[in-house]
């Protein structure tokens, strides 16, 4: 059986790698507008780089934008990916849980934009 190359662009997903069910562009835009990285806020550090969106559960592992993301700066994002043991130790020291942190930001977003009638 001859193998064929994967298509460069998926027409169903409009060129995106992941489908619409795991994407929430409004939520990620709101997350980027946060004025402080979640870890910098917990450690009382000054944030020197723009806020980025960090996925606690990667999309390739079934993660979604809402419920699996938190705001972070470049320093802490690099720490998480470059030295995960050091990042895990910092999270334990701060008594932070990644899933609870992501859930809190999802709840804050819901309070601001999804008000009950």
N, C-alpha and C positions, 0 to 999 in steps of 0.2 A: 504494500500500500504506500503510495507516494504521499509524503507530508507536504502540506501547503503552508505558506507563511500566514501569520495572523494579519487581519486587516488593520491598517494604520488608524482608520477612523470608523467608529461604530455609529452608523446612521441613526439607530434607535435611541441612543443616548446622546445624540447631538455632539459627538466628539468627546464626551466625558468618559473617564475611565470607569466610574461607578454610576449606577442608575439613580433616578430621582428619589427613590424611596430612602436612600441614605444621605441625601443632600438637602441642606436647608440654607440657601444663600442669604436670606434675611438674618438668620440666627448667627451665621459666621461674620456677617458685616457688623452686627450688634456687638459681637464678641471682640472684634478688632477695635471697636470704639472704646472699650474699657480703658480707663486711664492708668491702670496699674496691673502688673503681673500678679497672679494669685500668690506665688511664692514670695515675691518681693514684698507684698502686703503683709504676709505672715511673718517675715523676718525684719520688717521695718527698714528695708534697703531702698535706696533711690534707684529707680529704673532709668537706664541710660539709652535704651533702644526702643523702637516702636513695639507695641503689643502685637503678638502673633497668636494664632489659634493652634493649640496643641491637642491632638487626639489621644485620649487615654487608651482607648481600644482602636487600633488602626482599622481603616476601612477594609483593608485586605483580610482582616480577621473578623469582619462582620460589624465593625463599629459604624456609628452614624454621627452626623454633625451634632444633632441635638441629643443631649444626654451622655455624650462621650467626649466632650471637649471642655477645655478651660483656657483662660487667657494666660499667656506666658511671655517672657522677654527672651531675647536671643541667648542670653547667658544661661538661663535655666533650661531652655530647650536643648542647648548644646550639652549641658550637664546630663540631662535625661538620656540623650542618645549616645553621648560619648563615654560617660561613666555611670551606667545605671545603678551600680551598687552604692555609689556616693549619693546619687539622687534619692534612692530608696532610704538611705540612712538619714538624709535631711528631712524627708517626709515623715519618718518615724519620730525624729527629734521634735518636729513641729506638731505632732499628733494629727497629721492630715491623711486622709484617705482619698485616693484619686477618684474613686467612684462617687463618694459623697460630695467631693468638690465639684465634679461635673453635674451631679444632680442639683446642687445648690444653684449653679449658674442657669440651669434649665428652668428651675423654679423662679428665679429672678426675672428671666425673660418672659415667662408666662404671666407673672404679676404685672409686668409693664405693658404687654401687648395683647394678652388674651383675657381681658376682664370679663367677668360674668355680667350678664344683662341685669 
